[in-house]
Amino acid sequence: MATFHFHLVDATTDTDLGSQEYEDAVQATEIADSLSKRLALEETTLLGGGWAIVVTDQQGEVYRSDIEPVHLH
């Protein structure tokens, strides 16, 4: 298990959203994608502002999931 940290970021802001242990980075990236989609629906003020969920581990950035409009088909 590895510890992954989640951050809500834009060009000037880095908000720590906490950390969690996962088996691997794949699980952490799935959580980041889910969180960014949820924020796109619930916090529409974040849309178009360059916001993203960034996942880091002890070595640095692992993944970035941009908060973008959700397109329903």
C-alpha positions as CSV (number, residue, x, y, z in Angstrom):
1,M,0.0,0.0,0.0
2,A,1.2,3.5,-0.8
3,T,-0.1,6.8,0.5
4,F,-1.4,9.3,-2.1
5,H,-2.2,12.9,-1.4
6,F,-5.0,14.8,-3.1
7,H,-4.9,18.6,-3.8
8,L,-7.4,21.0,-5.4
9,V,-5.2,23.4,-7.4
10,D,-5.2,26.2,-9.9
11,A,-2.4,28.6,-11.0
12,T,-2.2,30.2,-7.6
13,T,-4.0,28.0,-5.1
14,D,-3.1,24.5,-3.6
15,T,-5.7,23.2,-1.2
16,D,-4.8,19.9,0.6
17,L,-7.8,17.6,0.4
18,G,-6.1,14.9,2.5
19,S,-4.4,11.6,1.8
20,Q,-5.4,7.9,1.5
21,E,-3.6,4.6,1.1
22,Y,-4.3,2.6,-2.1
23,E,-2.8,-0.5,-3.6
24,D,-1.4,1.5,-6.5
25,A,-1.5,4.7,-8.5
26,V,-4.3,3.4,-10.7
27,Q,-6.7,3.4,-7.8
28,A,-5.7,6.9,-6.8
29,T,-6.2,8.2,-10.3
30,E,-9.7,6.7,-10.5
31,I,-10.6,8.5,-7.3
32,A,-9.2,11.7,-8.7
33,D,-11.3,11.4,-11.8
34,S,-14.4,10.7,-9.8
35,L,-13.7,13.6,-7.5
36,S,-13.1,16.0,-10.5
37,K,-16.4,14.9,-12.2
38,R,-18.3,15.4,-8.9
39,L,-16.8,18.9,-8.4
40,A,-17.7,19.8,-12.0
41,L,-21.3,19.0,-11.3
42,E,-21.6,20.4,-7.7
43,E,-19.1,23.3,-7.7
44,T,-19.7,25.0,-11.1
45,T,-17.7,28.0,-10.1
46,L,-14.6,25.9,-10.6
47,L,-15.4,25.4,-14.3
48,G,-13.2,27.3,-16.7
49,G,-10.8,28.4,-14.0
50,G,-8.0,26.0,-14.6
51,W,-8.8,23.9,-11.5
52,A,-7.7,20.3,-11.2
53,I,-7.3,17.5,-8.7
54,V,-3.6,16.7,-8.4
55,V,-2.5,13.4,-6.9
56,T,1.0,13.2,-5.4
57,D,3.0,10.5,-3.6
58,Q,6.4,10.7,-1.9
59,Q,8.1,11.3,-5.2
60,G,5.9,14.1,-6.5
61,E,3.0,14.5,-8.9
62,V,1.5,11.2,-10.1
63,Y,-1.7,12.4,-11.9
64,R,-3.7,15.5,-12.7
65,S,-7.5,15.4,-13.4
66,D,-8.8,18.7,-14.8
67,I,-12.2,19.9,-13.6
68,E,-14.1,20.3,-16.8
69,P,-17.8,20.3,-17.8
70,V,-19.4,16.9,-17.7
71,H,-21.0,16.0,-21.0
72,L,-24.0,13.6,-20.7
73,H,-24.9,11.5,-23.7
